[in-house]
Amino acid sequence: MDSRRKPLIAGNWKMFTDAASAVALAREVLNRCGRVRGCDVAVCPPFPFLVAVARVLEGSAIGLGAQDLSPEDEGAFTGDVSARMLRGVGCGYVIVGHSERREHHLETDDLVRRKLDRALANGLLPILCVGERLQERDAGETFRRIDRQVTVALEGMAPDALARVVVAYEPVWAIGTGRTASPAQAEEVHEFIRKKVAALHGDAAAAVLRILYGGSVKAGNAAALLAERDVDGALVGGASLTVDAFAGIVECVG
């Protein structure tokens, strides 16, 4: 990690927890990670529990994030949740373009860009997810896929908006599978992303862009991944659902 970039460890709770366990987990994370100063920490609960978790985290250093948002500000979009709604309940972060949204809800790169713009316009810090599927990696198409995702998402973005974006590289073949990209594999793609952003927006913008790794991150492998030069934190899935596992990752950098 580069000292110009403060690490971020964000927990994505996905479609897990219920009302009681979400509040209990938030309290445990606050107790274990609330005094951490070496990195930023955030949790992203399911939509129904955002208000309850926000109450637990209020006034603390732990950030609150949502797992998705609508590309629209308001309207007849049944089931969607807008950026303004998320801000209104205390969210500071939002995950955009997670691979599970791209796969199960057929989100395109163009739709992800619209969501990204909407998040930024409403003062949210988006965590933009990019990554390749196993067949793309095996076919040698990793960099072609990442290049398109990054270009569509970030090309032409204003400098002040880009400065608020966090990118998360999540190799789809390593999400929930127990497989993890090696530190060298992660660094190779993170370096590619940084160089691509430099080509789009210049070296200075690329140098301060935070790029997280996501894909079966655990306390046991986090230290090696986070030691790489271009890995600036982690988007944590399953390991964020137990405080010991999540705090173990935070403690690698915090």
C-alpha positions in Angstrom: 0.0 0.0 0.0 1.0 3.5 -0.7 1.0 6.0 2.2 -0.9 8.5 0.0 -3.9 6.2 0.1 -5.7 5.4 3.3 -6.8 1.8 3.3 -10.5 0.9 3.4 -12.0 -2.3 4.7 -15.7 -2.7 3.8 -17.9 -5.5 4.8 -20.6 -6.6 2.3 -23.2 -8.6 4.3 -25.1 -9.5 1.1 -28.5 -11.2 1.8 -27.6 -12.4 5.2 -28.6 -11.4 8.8 -32.0 -10.6 10.2 -33.1 -7.5 12.2 -31.6 -8.7 15.5 -28.4 -10.2 14.2 -27.7 -7.2 12.0 -27.9 -4.9 15.0 -25.8 -7.4 17.1 -23.1 -7.6 14.4 -23.0 -3.8 14.0 -22.4 -3.5 17.8 -19.6 -6.1 17.7 -17.9 -4.4 14.8 -18.2 -1.0 16.6 -16.7 -2.5 19.7 -13.8 -4.2 17.9 -13.1 -1.7 15.1 -14.5 1.7 16.3 -11.2 3.0 17.5 -9.2 2.0 14.5 -7.3 4.9 13.0 -5.0 3.3 10.4 -7.8 2.6 7.9 -11.4 3.4 7.1 -13.9 0.8 8.0 -17.5 0.4 6.6 -20.3 -2.1 6.7 -23.0 -2.7 4.0 -26.1 -4.4 5.5 -29.2 -5.3 3.6 -31.6 -2.5 2.8 -34.2 -3.3 5.5 -31.6 -3.0 8.3 -29.8 0.2 7.3 -31.8 2.4 9.7 -31.2 0.1 12.7 -27.5 -0.3 11.9 -27.2 3.5 11.4 -28.5 4.0 14.9 -25.8 1.7 16.3 -23.0 3.4 14.4 -24.1 7.0 14.8 -21.3 9.3 15.8 -18.7 6.6 15.3 -15.8 6.2 12.8 -17.5 3.1 11.2 -19.1 4.0 7.9 -22.4 2.8 6.6 -22.9 1.6 3.1 -25.7 0.2 0.9 -25.3 -2.7 -1.5 -26.9 -1.1 -4.5 -28.9 1.9 -5.7 -31.2 2.9 -8.5 -29.9 4.9 -11.5 -32.9 7.2 -11.0 -33.5 9.9 -8.4 -37.2 9.0 -8.0 -40.2 7.8 -9.8 -42.4 4.7 -10.5 -39.7 2.2 -10.0 -41.2 -0.4 -7.7 -38.6 -2.1 -5.5 -35.8 0.3 -6.3 -34.0 2.5 -3.7 -32.6 5.9 -4.6 -29.3 7.6 -3.7 -31.2 10.3 -1.9 -33.0 7.7 0.2 -29.7 6.1 1.1 -28.2 9.5 2.2 -31.4 10.2 4.2 -30.9 7.1 6.4 -27.2 7.8 7.0 -25.3 6.0 4.2 -21.9 7.4 3.2 -21.0 4.5 0.8 -22.7 2.4 -1.8 -21.5 -0.7 -3.7 -22.0 -0.3 -7.5 -21.8 -3.0 -10.1 -21.1 -5.9 -7.8 -20.6 -9.1 -9.9 -23.7 -10.7 -8.4 -25.8 -7.7 -9.6 -24.1 -7.9 -13.0 -24.8 -11.7 -13.2 -28.1 -12.2 -11.5 -29.8 -8.9 -12.5 -28.1 -8.5 -15.9 -26.5 -5.1 -15.1 -24.6 -3.8 -18.0 -21.5 -1.6 -17.9 -23.6 1.3 -19.1 -26.1 0.8 -16.3 -23.3 0.6 -13.8 -22.0 4.0 -15.1 -25.4 5.5 -14.6 -25.6 4.2 -11.0 -22.1 5.5 -10.4 -23.0 9.0 -11.6 -26.2 9.0 -9.5 -24.3 8.0 -6.4 -21.7 10.8 -6.9 -24.3 13.4 -7.7 -25.9 12.7 -4.3 -22.8 12.8 -2.2 -22.3 9.0 -1.8 -18.8 7.4 -2.0 -19.3 4.6 -4.6 -17.3 1.3 -4.4 -17.2 0.4 -8.1 -16.7 -3.3 -8.6 -14.9 -4.8 -11.6 -13.8 -8.3 -12.4 -13.6 -11.2 -14.7 -15.4 -14.6 -14.8 -13.4 -17.8 -14.7 -13.9 -18.5 -18.4 -12.6 -15.0 -19.2 -9.5 -15.6 -17.1 -8.9 -19.0 -18.6 -9.3 -17.5 -22.1 -6.7 -14.8 -21.4 -9.4 -12.1 -21.5 -9.0 -10.7 -18.0 -7.4 -7.4 -19.0 -9.8 -6.9 -22.0 -12.8 -7.3 -19.6 -11.3 -5.0 -16.9 -10.3 -2.4 -19.5 -13.9 -2.1 -20.8 -15.4 -2.0 -17.3 -13.1 0.7 -16.1 -13.3 2.7 -19.3 -17.1 2.8 -19.4 -17.3 3.6 -15.7 -14.7 6.3 -15.4 -14.0 7.9 -18.9 -14.9 11.6 -19.0 -15.6 11.8 -15.3 -14.9 15.2 -13.6 -11.7 15.2 -11.5 -13.6 16.0 -8.3 -16.0 13.1 -8.8 -13.2 10.7 -9.7 -11.5 11.6 -6.4 -14.5 10.2 -4.5 -14.6 6.8 -6.3 -13.2 3.6 -4.8 -12.6 0.7 -7.2 -12.9 -2.9 -6.0 -11.3 -5.7 -8.1 -13.3 -8.8 -7.5 -12.3 -11.8 -9.6 -15.7 -13.5 -10.0 -14.1 -17.0 -9.8 -12.9 -16.2 -6.3 -16.2 -14.9 -4.8 -17.7 -17.4 -2.3 -15.7 -20.3 -3.8 -12.9 -20.4 -1.2 -10.5 -19.7 -4.0 -8.5 -16.5 -3.8 -6.3 -14.7 -6.3 -2.7 -14.9 -5.2 -1.1 -11.7 -4.0 0.8 -11.5 -7.3 -2.4 -12.1 -9.3 -4.2 -9.4 -7.4 -1.4 -6.9 -7.7 -1.1 -7.5 -11.5 -4.7 -6.5 -12.0 -4.6 -3.7 -9.5 -1.6 -2.3 -11.3 -3.4 -2.6 -14.6 -6.4 -0.7 -13.3 -4.2 2.1 -11.9 -2.4 2.4 -15.3 -5.7 2.5 -17.1 -7.0 5.3 -14.8 -3.7 7.1 -15.4 -4.3 6.9 -19.2 -7.8 8.2 -18.7 -7.2 10.9 -16.1 -3.4 11.3 -15.5 -0.9 10.0 -13.2 -1.8 12.2 -10.2 -5.4 11.0 -10.2 -4.4 7.4 -10.5 -1.8 7.7 -7.7 -4.5 8.5 -5.1 -7.2 6.2 -6.3 -8.0 3.5 -3.8 -8.3 0.0 -5.3 -9.7 -2.7 -3.0 -9.4 -6.5 -3.5 -12.5 -8.6 -3.1 -12.7 -12.4 -3.4 -12.7 -14.8 -0.4 -10.6 -12.4 1.7 -10.0 -13.8 5.2 -7.9 -12.9 8.2 -5.5 -15.7 7.1 -4.7 -14.3 3.6 -5.4 -10.6 4.1 -2.0 -9.5 5.3 -0.2 -10.9 2.2 -2.8 -9.4 -0.1 -2.7 -6.0 1.6 1.1 -5.9 1.5 1.0 -5.5 -2.3 1.8 -2.0 -3.5 -1.5 -1.3 -5.4 -3.9 -3.1 -3.0 -5.5 -0.5 -0.8 -7.9 -2.5 1.2 -10.6 -5.1 0.9 -14.3 -5.6 0.0 -15.1 -8.5 2.4 -18.0 -10.9 1.8 -18.5 -14.0 4.0 -15.7 -13.0 6.5 -17.6 -9.8 7.3 -20.4 -11.8 8.9 -18.4 -12.7 12.0 -16.7 -10.0 14.0 -13.6 -12.1 14.7 -13.0 -12.7 11.0 -13.7 -9.1 10.0 -11.7 -7.5 12.8 -8.8 -9.8 11.9 -8.7 -8.3 8.4 -9.1 -4.8 9.8 -6.2 -5.4 12.2 -3.9 -6.2 9.3 -3.9 -2.5 8.4 -5.5 -0.7 11.3 
